[in-house]
């Protein structure tokens, strides 16, 4: 490993060069400036290239200093602009500065100064697409992903696609155009389910498990063996319950509570997936690549095979299940007094649903425990609010679909007391387990959320002032409680969803890291994901490490595990973004399809955003759409960035975020899946003077 002093010297050498140089030239420079032999120079450059300290593009080397040069994932937005995403930042790229980059490429950019963070692509470091999904139209290959702007030359080989077939092609040549050879025909593009399948494919989400995983699954038992119980705390006598969605099949958490003289004792029992998925197994490696289960409108793509996720690991009632337990003692103020984390076995006595707990009042033999849980959860919630935890009320959509995947209805998902109660207990368990792993110096992944930057807080403060609220305190180190106070101000106001969304965008993205640097949004110093090992890899990895480090571990093993944690944090965080994008895109497609046969119908909408080309609006059922400025014909409207409003030149009529409108659906763009509305104007006698004047001209 190269020491830091040498890296600093190398950085200084790179910064002293006026133009980038090739490896051969750097070997000569290292010989003169650092007294390194040609062999030592080559080895040094190879190591720096391998760990990402330097990058090579078109034969030239660049030092990644994160000030002038940066490497990130290229994400195109139609053909007009793109963003290069890094772990901590996002850089705007204009279309003239793409330099041939393909969506999802890892690219090297030169960072430019300006009002907004923007850059210029120098070149591609790594292509991350090996295959392309497309449709055969007029004997040409049309990329399904609209962000692919390169001309495509395709070769069908032995395959014989017909018009309208959805096909997969392997990219054989990258450049200003792409050479693609067909490898598979999926079927006709309009077949039921092909829409979602296409999105999942574009975002690199595997629907099938490989042969090695399937072979390993065959050896997994479907019942708990007596030999598995040895050394575990036996909680089968507890009246343990699960509370989940009515359709859930992967039940990975169960709870039990008993009273103490000074508070409560909470047991959070989590499925012991790591017992069946040891570190380094084929299933473990597959879970690492997948990183999490994917939940789309019409299907779930599980992280683990169903024999595990819906079978032996799922905490079904009246069967023995192996678990990892967080036993937490809480006082009446919601403070953790003591906790223990250990291996256990349970036998859940009752499966309950969120709906049941929210709507019923008679819970029979668990009535006393449910009442106690509600009381404890309320105290935990109050404690979190006092600490400044930000409670975003996201507009999550719920769909009703038929057996062909057709959407029959869309509405806003309602969250009740039961959901809040389970969330409070899971957050508490995640926090105490993070404390333990931090105290014991166990190499795991923490869920971290950095403080927002001053620049982003200034932008948010400006918008909130326009909406009638002034952020208090210093914006240099804003506290989460101040942001929660702003949300509280807009609660039950039309602007609330918009403010919530703006606030989310102004914050750093939550991510996974081997460093426990805290979670700003939850106002917690220590936080890790422990409670969902069936559907999230960081939770599974944490369980594996808890067991591994319950015994003495060699320092070399700890160092190797820490190196893996760094790699895993970057991989899982990146994959998480792709999965979220896929889930959101499927929702966008399904919502547009749902609105297709409603053209001409009238709706109530609220303005959710304003731009120079029009306004974004949202219906109460969470469907979003666009009102283009060209459809606003009663005046000439211009976008005022400072006030975030559309203002009529003649009438001075204003349109602002949160404003209620009567709108009519005019079209649905099935290429970009955009829903287009126009404003319904009040009828007046005669024609407005503005329209008469414009008609004459």
N, C-alpha and C positions, 0 to 999 in steps of 0.2 A: 504494500500500500504506500502511495506517495505521501510524504509528510506535507503539512500545511505550508511550511516555509518555502518549500520548493514550488508548490502550486502558486503562491503569491508572486514568486520571482517570474514564473512562466506567464502569469497574467500581466505583469508589468511589461514583459517582452512583447506580448501580443498587442498591448495598448500602444506600444512605441512604434508599431509598424503602420505606415500610411495606407497600405493596401493588403488584402488577405494574401497568404502565401501557401504553397503546397507543402506536403510532408518533407520532400527532399530538401527544400530550402530551410525548413525548421530544423532539420537534423544538423545542417551547417551552423545555424544560429545557436543551437544548444551547445555545439562543440566549442564555439568561440566564447559565448556568454556564461555557460554553466559548466564547462569542462566535462561534458558528457561524451562518451564514445558514440559511434554510430549505432552500435547494438543497444546501448543504454537509452539513447534518444528514441529509437524505434519502440522499445519496450514502454518507455514513458508515454509516448504519444498513443500507443495502443491502449494503455490503461486509462488514459484521460478520455479517449474516444468511447471506451466501454462504459465508463461510469457517467458519461454525459457532460463532463466538464468542458470538453471541446466537441465541435461537430464538424463533419466534412460534407461539403456541398460542391459538386462539380470539380472535385479534386483539390479544393481550397479549404483551409482550416480556420475555424472561428472559435474564440474563447467565449463561453456562455457566462457572461457576467451579470445577467438579469438587469442591466442598465442600458447597454447599447444593443446587445443580442439576447435573444430568448428562443427557446424551443417550446412549441405547443401544438395542440390539435387544431387543425384547420376545419372550421365549420362554416360552410357556405350558406348564405341566406338568399334563396333564388339566384339570380345572376347579377344582382346589383351590389352586394357587399358580402363580407364574411367577418367572422370573429376567430381569433386564435386564442384558444382556451389553455391556460396553464393551471397549475394547482391553486394559485393564489390570485391570478389576474385574468382579464379578458381584454384583447386588443382588437380594435376595429381595423378592418382591411378593406380599402376601396377596390372596386372591380379591376381597375387598371393596374393594381399592385398584386394580383393573384399569382402572376409569374408561373402559370401552368399548374398550380396546386389543385389537387383533387380533394373533394370533400372527405374528411376523416384522415387525411395525410398528417403525419408528424412533420412540421415545417420549421425552418429557421427563419426568423424575422429580424429585421433591423427596427428597433423601437424609435419612433419619432416623437418629438415634443409637440405639445399642443394643448388645446383646451381639454380634449378627450384623449385617452390612451389609444394611439393608433400606430400601425406599423406597416412595413413593406415586406412581402415574402421574398427572401433571397433564393430559396430553393427547398425542395423536398428532402428530408432526412430519411423518411421511411414511408412507404406506401402501406396502408393498412387495409386496403381492399384487394382481395384476390379474385373475387367473383362479382359479377353484376347481375341484378335482376332486371328483366326487361319484358317488353311485349312486342310481338311481331305485328307490325302495322305497315301495310303496303310493301311487304318484302324487306323492310328495314327493322333494325333492332332499336327500339325506343326505350331508353332507360326509365325504369319505374320511378326512381328517385329523381325528382325535378332539380336537385342540386348538382347533378352530373351534367355539365355544360359542354364537355368535350365531344367532338364528332366521333361516332363509333363505326368502325369497320367490323362486320361480323362474318364468321365462317361457320356454316351449319354442320360441316363434317358429314357423319353418317346419319344424323338426326334429320327428321323431315317435319319441321313445324308448319302449322297452318295459320292463316290469318286469325289474330286474336289470342294466340297461345301466350301464356305467361311462361317465360323461359329463364334459365340460369346460364350465364356465360362466364368462362374463365378469362381473365385479362392476361393476354400473352405479351403485350407491348404497351408501355406507358409513353406518353409524349404529348404533343399538341393534339393528337387524336389517340384513341384507344383501339387496339386490336383485341377482339373478343371472339373466343371459340365456344360454341354451344356445348354444354355438358349434360343438360337435363331439360325436359319439358314437364312443367308442373300441371298444366291443364289450361282450360279456357279462363281468361282473366275475369269473366263474370260469374264463375262458379261460386256457390255459397261457401263462405269461409276464406276464399282466396284473397280478399281484401286485407284481412288481419294477418294471414300467413305471409303476405307480401311485405307488410310493415316489419314483422318480426325478422324476416330474412334480411331486409335492408339494414337493420340495426344489429345484425350479427348474433341473434338469439337462437340458440340450438333447441330444436323441439325434441330431438331424439338423443338417447344416451348411447355411448359407444359400446362395443362388444365387451371390452374389458370390465366396464362398470356393470353391465348386465350379468356377466359371469359371477362377479363378486356378490351381487345382490342375491343370487341363488343360495349363497351360503348363510345369509342373514336369517336368523330364526323368526318365527312369527309369535312366539310366546317367550316369557321370561323364564330362564332356567334357574333352578335353585342355586347353582354355583355362582350365578351373577350377583346374588344377594349378599354374599360374604363381605363384611367390612362396611356395609351401608347402614345408615340409620333407617329403621323401619317405621314408616309413617302410615302403614296401611290401616291403622285403627282410627286415623283422623277422618272426619267427615269432609273430605276434600271435594271442591266443586270446580268446574270450568265454566267460564262465561265468554262466549264468542258469538260471532255472526251466525245466523241460522243455517247458512249454507256451508260453513267452514268444515273442512275435512282434516286439516292439519292442526290439531289442537296441541300447541307446544307449551302452554302455561296453565297451571292450576293454582288455586289459592285456598288457604285456610287461615282462620284468625281465632285467637282466644284472648280473653281479657286478662289484664294484670292490674294490680292495685294502683299502679301509677301510670297506666296507659294500656298499650296493646302489644300483643306478640303476633306479627304477621309472618306467615310462611308463604313464600313464592316458590312453587315447585316448577322447574323447567325440564322439559324432555331431555334426557341424557343421550343426545344423538352421538356424542363423541365415543360412547361405549361401542357403537356399531360402525362408526366411521373414524378409525384411528388415523393419526397423522401419517401422510405419505401413501395411503391406500388409493386405489383407482377412483373410488367414490369421492374421497377427499380432494384429489387433484381435479376431478370434474367439477366439484362444488366450488373450488377456487376459481376455475375458469368462468363458471356461470355467475358467481358471486351472490346471486339472490334469485328467489322465485320472481316470475313476471306475471302481473295481474292485468289482463286486458278485459275489454268489455265482454267477450264471449268465451274466454278460456283462461286457465292458469297454466303457465309453463313452470313446473316445479324445479327447484334447485337440486332436490334429491329424488330418486326414483320413488314411485308411489308406494312400493312395498315398505319403504321407510317413512315417508312423509305422511301417508294416510294409514299406515299399518303399525308396526312395532314401536315407532317413536311417538305416535299420536296418543295423547292422554285420554283415550276413550273411557267411558264409565264402566265400572265393575270388572276391570281387568288389571292385573299387576303391570306396572310400568316403572322403568328405571328413570330416576330424575337427579338433577342437581338442584339443591335447595339453598335459598337465601333466607335464613331465619333472622328477622329484624325486630328488635324491641324499640317501640316508639312511645314517647310521653304524650300527654294530652295537648302539647303545643306542636306536635308533629316532628319533634326533634328525634334523631336516631340516638338511642342510648347505648345500644350494643348490637352486634350482628355476628353471624357465623355463616360460612359457605361450605357445603359438604355434599357428598354423594348420598343418595337416599333411594327409597322405593315407596311408591304410593299405590293406592287403589281408589281412583276417583269414584265418589258415590253418586254424583249427579251432574248431568250436563245441562247447563242453563244457557239461555240466549240473551243478548243485549235487550232485545224487544221484550222478552218476558220480565226481566228485572225492571225495565223502564215503565212498563204498563201495568204490571200486577202489584198487588199489595199483600197478598197472602202467599207466603213461601213455605208454609208448613214447618217441618223440623229444622229448616235453616233460617227461619225468620229472625231469630235473635242474632245469628252471625251476620246476616245481610245488613241488619240495622246497625250493628257495630262497625261493619266495613264502610257503610255509607258515612257514619260519623267520623271515622278515622280518615277517610278519603277527603272529606270536607276540610279537616284540619290540615292535611298535607297540602291541599290546594291553596288554602289561606296562607300557609307558610311560604309556598312558592311565590305567590303573588306579592307578599311582603318583601321577598328577596328581589323581586323585579322580573320574574319569569314572564316572557312575552307569550300571551295566549292568542295565537293566530286562529281565527275562525275561517278556515279555508272553505271555498265553495266547491266541495267535492260532488261530482255527478254520480247519480245512480241510474242504471239502465234496466229496462225490461225488454228482453229479446226473445224471439221465437227460436225453434230448432234449426232454422237456416241462418241464424245470426242477424236477422232483420230486427232493427230497433223499433219496438212498439211504443215506447214512452221514455222520456228523459225527465228527471227531476232532481232537485237538490237533496243530497243525502242528509238526513237529520241525525244529529249526535245527541245522546241523552246522558243522564246521570250515570248509567252503567258503564258507558264508554269512558267517561271521565274518571270513574272509580278505578277501572282496570288500568288506565293510563297512569294514574297517580301511583299505583302499586308497582307497576313495571319500571317507571322512572326511578322510584325509590330503590328497587332492587338493582337496577343498572348503576346507580350512584354508589351504593355500598360495595358492590363487586369491583368497581373501578378503584375505590379507595384501597381495597385489599391488594389488587394487582400492582398498584402504584407503590404501596408500602413494602410489598415483597419483591419489588423490582422484577416482575414477570413480563417478558416481552410479548405484549398483546397490542391490539388496535383499539385506540380510544376514539370515541365520537367527539370531534372537536368543532368548535365554531368560534372563529376569531372575532374580535371587536371590529365593527365597521370602520372604514377609513373616514377621515375628516372631510374629504372631498365629497364622498357619497352622502354623508350626513348634512353637508351644506346644501346639496341638491334637494334632499328630502325636506329639509327645513324650509327652503324656498317654496316648494310645492305646497307644504302644509299651511304656510302663511297665506297663500292664495286661496286655500280652502277655508281659511278663518281660524287657524290654530297656530300658536307660536310655541316652538320647542323651547323648553327652559334649560338653563345650565350651559356648560361648555360643550362644544361640539368636538373638541379635541379628544376627549375620552368620555363619550356619552355613556350613561348607565342604562341598562335594559329597562329599569323602572320608568325612566322618562319616556321611553317609546311606548311602554304599556299604558302610561297615562294618556298619551296621544290617541292610542286605539280606543281607550275608554271614552274619550271625548266624542269620537265619531260613532260609538256604538248606537245602534238603532237609527242611524242617519243614512240617507241614500249613498253617501260617499264612503261608507265603511268598507265595502268590498274593494273599492279602488285604493283606499288608504292602506288597507292590509296588504294588497298586492305591491304597491309602491314601496312599502316598508320592507317587504321580503326581498325585493330587487335591490334595495339599497344596502343590504347586508352581505357579508361574505357567505360563500356556500359552505354548509356543513360538510365535513369530510372525515376520512379515517386517517389517523396518524399514530405512530408508535410513541409520540410524546403527549403526555396528559397536560394540555395547555388550557383546558377549560371549555365550557360551552356557554357562550354569551347569551343565546336565546333562552336557555333554561336557567340562566344565572347560577350555574354550578361550576365548582372548581374541578371536580372529577366526574367523568361520565364515560361509560363504555356500553356497548350493546351486548347483553347477556341473555335476554329473554326470548329470542326467536331463532334458535339454532337450526330449526327445520327449514327456514326460508332465508336466512342471512348467513353468509360465510364468516364475517367478523365474530358473530356470536359462537359459531361452531369452533372457530380457532381459539377463542377465549376459553371455552370449556376444555379443549384439548390441553391448553397450556396450564390451566388450573390443576389438572390431574398430573401432568408431567412435572410441574414444579412443587408438588406436594412432597416430593422426595428430593434428595440432594442431586444437583445437576452440575456437570463440569462447566467451567467457565468458557471453554471452547464451544460447547453446545449452546450456551446462552448467547455468545457472540453471533453464532450462525443463525439462531432464532431471531435475534435483533435485526440482522441483515435481511432476513426473510420478511420481517414485519414492515420494514421500510418499503420493500418491493410490493408487498401485499397492500399496504395503504394506498400506494399510487394506483395499482391495478384496480382495486375494488372501487376507489373513488371515481376513477375514469369510467369503469363499467356501469357504475350506478347512474352516472349522467346519461349514458346511452339508453339504459333501461327506462329511466324517467321520460326521456324524449320519445321512446317507442310507445310507452303507455299513453302519453299525451297525444301523440299523433293518431293512434288508433281511436281515441275519443273524438278527435277532430274529424276523422273520416266518418265515424258512425253518426256524429251529430249532423254533419252535412247531409248524409244519406237520409236521416230522419226528416230533415227540412225540405228535401227535394220535392215532395208532392204537396207542399204547403205554399208554393209561390202564389202571391196575391193576397194571402191572409194577413190580418193586422195583429200587432202585438204591442204590449207595453215594454219599453226597454230603458236602460239607464246608461248614460255615457260613461265608459270605463277608461277612455284614453282619447287624446286629441293629437293630430299630427298635421303636417302641411298638406297631406293629400286626402284628409277626411277625418272621420271619427270612428272609434271602436265602441260598440255597444254590447250590452249583455242583457239577456232576458232573465226573468226570475227563475227559469228552469236551468240556468247556467250556460245556455247556448250563446256563443259569442258571434258577432258579425261586424260588418263594415258598412259605414255610410260614406260613399265617396263624395268628395267636394263637388264633383261635376253634376251630382244629382240634386244639389242644393240650389235650385233655380230661382228662388225668390229674391236673391241678392248675390253680390260678388263677395265671397267670404275669404278671409285670409287668416292664417294661423299666427297667433301671437305667442311666441315661445315663453316670454317672460311671465305672462299671466296664465299660460296653458289654456287658451281659449280660442274658439273660432268666432270672429267678429265680422258682421256684415258691413261692407263699406258704406252703403247708403242708409240702411235702417239702424245701424249700430246694434243690431240684435246679436246677443251673445249665446254661445253654447259652451258649457263648462263641464268638467268631470263631476259625475254624480247626478247630473240633471236628468229628469224623467222626460221621456219622449213617447209619442205615439208613432209607430213605424209600420211599414209594409214590407214584406219579403218580396224582393223583385227577381232574384236569381240565386242559383247555387253553382259555383265554379267547381266542377268535378275533377279538374286538373290539379288545382291548388287546394281544393276542399275549403273554399272560402264562401261564407254565407253573406249575401249582399242585401242590405235594407235601404229604404229611403224614408225620409220624414213625411208623415201625413200632415199636410198643411190645413189649417182651418179654412172652411169655405167662406168666401166673402162675395157680396154682390158686386158684379162688374169685375173687370180684370185689373190687377194692381198696375199702378202707373209704371213701375219699373219694367214689368213684362211688356206693356204696350210700347214703351220706348225702345226696348231691345228688339221687339218684333219689326219695328220700322227700319232699324239700322241694318 
